[in-house]
């Protein structure tokens, strides 16, 4: 798994409201566009500076396209990146206070320490 690439995706999508909404409404399409256009862009460099070797695995693509934060965590994605993005995308779908956060935690409750390695 390229934890770097998954975390880069989560980070960049979360930092742009339009991309956050696009990912909420069309996760597979946003993911395909991002992988083709943005994945190999080097952060904090001019657009012409790109690498050529980064791509998601099929397992990463499936988890990202399904908005599956549990699988992403099990693959080693950083939980703070998924949590902040999930709050932006899904908090509005819950009527009770902290409903999304409690649901997020409930879905991860089957995990125990040691947690998956989240270092990149």
Rosetta blueprint (number, residue, H / E / L):
1 X L
2 X L
3 X H
4 X H
5 X H
6 X H
7 X H
8 X H
9 X H
10 X H
11 X H
12 X H
13 X H
14 X H
15 X L
16 X L
17 X H
18 X H
19 X H
20 X H
21 X H
22 X H
23 X H
24 X H
25 X H
26 X L
27 X H
28 X H
29 X H
30 X H
31 X H
32 X H
33 X H
34 X H
35 X H
36 X H
37 X H
38 X L
39 X L
40 X L
41 X E
42 X L
43 X L
44 X L
45 X L
46 X L
47 X L
48 X L
49 X L
50 X E
51 X L
52 X L
53 X L
54 X L
55 X L
56 X L
57 X L
58 X H
59 X H
60 X H
61 X H
62 X H
63 X H
64 X H
65 X H
66 X L
67 X L
68 X L
69 X H
70 X H
71 X H
72 X H
73 X H
74 X H
75 X H
76 X L
77 X L
78 X L
79 X H
80 X H
81 X H
82 X H
83 X H
84 X H
85 X H
86 X H
87 X H
88 X H
89 X H
90 X H
91 X H
92 X H
93 X H
94 X L
95 X L
96 X L
97 X L
98 X L
99 X H
100 X H
101 X H
102 X H
103 X H
104 X H
105 X H
106 X H
107 X H
108 X H
109 X L
110 X L
111 X L
112 X L
113 X L
114 X L
115 X L
116 X L
117 X L
118 X L
119 X L
120 X L
